[in-house]
Every structure is written in C-alpha cells, then in structure tokens.
Amino acid sequence: MRLVIARCSVDYAGRLTAHLPSAPRLILVKADGSVSIHADDRAYKPLNWMSPPCTLKEGTGEEEGVWTVINKAGEKLIITMEEVLHDSSHELGVDPGLIKDGVEAHLQELLADRIETLGEGYTLIRREYPTAIGPVDILCRDADGKTVAVEIKRRGEIDGVEQLTRYLELLNRDPHLAPVRGVFAAQEIKPQARVLATDRGIGCQVLDYDAMRGIEDDKLRLF
C-alpha cells in the first residue's frame, strides 16, 4: 500500500464530472490497483475513488505532479499535486479477511443448507470458496448451471458490495467458472448499497434469519 499526503486538487471525468479544489488530502494506492482520496473528517468514506481494474500514470516533464487514473470504461481521475508532504509504501501481505460475527456465520450455514432460498434449482458448490483476496462466502450454480458468488452480511452496506465486486473480478478470470454473477445477501440492505449493486449487475437478496431457522414470527395472523 502506498500512502501519500499532499496538497492537491482532483478532477473526475466519466458518467458524471466532479471537482475537488486544492486542499491537503490522503491518497491511498492499494495493491489491487484502487486509488482513493480521503479528507480528515469522513470516517472511512473517500471523497473520490477509482475501483480496480484501473491504471495509474504519474506524469513527467511538463506533466510532473499530475496523476491520471483510468478505469476499463475510460473514466479518469486526475490528481494534481501542488505539494507532497509524505510519500511512503508498505507491504501488508495477504489479509486473512474479516472474521464474521455469530449471526453472519450462522446465516452462511443456513443459506448453504437452504440454497434454494436464492431460487428454484440452485445447487451449492461450496462455502468459503478460496480466492487470492479472501474466501467467497458461498459459490453456487443457478438453475441454468451458471456460477453465482454470494456475499453475506448482517447489514448490507456499500463496503460489502465493493468486496463482492472484487471477488467477481477475480472469479471471472477463471474460465472454468466464468461467467460469474453476484448476489449480495443480508438481513437488511441499505438503499445506497442496493443502488450500487444494481448498477454493477449484482442481485440483492434480503434474508429472514428467523424464517431460515424455522421460527415463526409472533405477528397475529387471520389464518
């Protein structure tokens, strides 16, 4: 991972255009190729970013101090450095991944055991399918025999969609699995996460934890 703290301005050119005026910011360049720009007041959420696969070109000569990040759709993130305050690189190695809490782990077990929850004709390939960046919660096949990768969360937010996107990028490089589509499954899916998932062609599935465990709710019924 490369960490750069610099006074810079940022311009995004793609489906939309956006401009960040000059200010001190943190720029993260990760091993997966992603580039994100952070302020000091937004928790984990970047001001702007480019998800992999993308390429970073650092300008030389008259273009020195200008970084151009381009993704496969041709969208550009242009970072103009005015003053670099810090620039360091660190080898983090392979991350073991997030250890799920009890509910998420149980949801994974239940869904693997009741894979037809995703649709009639679904069959399980395996749980915790290994990839170079961590295990996919569930890998299965739909009724047409197409591969489906499922990411499970208790609460579905944007970071979970980003995680599944990275898995799909890797899995679709495997000719024995491709094409692989994604399903984002959670007890609750935030509207922003649903919009992002839909934009990326990822399906969303709300999981009823009690129903999957065979527990009836306590609401009054007419019959």
PyMOL commands that set and color helices and strands:
alter all, ss='L'
color gray80, all
select helices_A, chain A and resi 61-63+102-113+115-118+158-171+191-199+209-212
alter helices_A, ss='H'
color red, helices_A
select strands_A, chain A and resi 2-13+17-29+35-38+48-50+54-58+66-71+76-89+123-129+136-141+147-156+180-189+203-206
alter strands_A, ss='S'
color yellow, strands_A
deselect
rebuild
show_as cartoon
